[in-house]
Amino acid sequence: MGSNYETRLAVFTGECGTLEEEHCDAGTLTRDEARISVPVVAGQTYYFLATSALGAGAGTLVFNVEPSR
């Protein structure tokens, strides 16, 4: 089960002040939960931003991380 609101999700790399967006998903008309697949590198730090598509007061965020198959 996912978040109970329309989510937006992005992942960034880099340093504070110079972050670069690697991936972004805004959900779809048939799927409210944003989903991204990120190929990661050992030793690299990744920053995730999760927000509502509708602004403040969204609801409950469910954030899952799964290994590749």
Residue pairs with C-beta under 8 A, 6 or more apart in sequence:
1 62
2 32
2 33
2 62
3 32
3 33
3 58
3 59
3 60
3 61
3 62
4 59
4 60
5 32
5 52
5 53
5 54
5 58
5 59
5 60
6 27
6 32
6 52
6 53
6 54
7 27
7 32
7 33
7 34
7 50
7 51
7 52
7 53
7 58
7 61
8 24
8 25
8 26
8 27
8 34
8 49
8 50
8 51
8 52
8 53
9 24
9 25
9 34
9 35
9 36
9 48
9 49
9 50
9 51
10 21
10 23
10 24
10 25
10 36
10 48
10 49
11 21
11 22
11 23
11 24
11 36
11 38
11 46
11 47
11 48
11 49
12 19
12 20
12 21
12 22
12 46
12 47
12 48
12 49
13 19
13 20
13 22
13 44
13 45
13 46
13 47
14 20
19 47
22 38
22 46
23 36
23 37
23 38
24 36
25 34
25 35
25 36
26 34
26 53
27 33
27 34
27 53
33 62
34 50
37 68
38 46
39 68
40 46
48 63
50 61
50 63
51 58
52 58
52 59
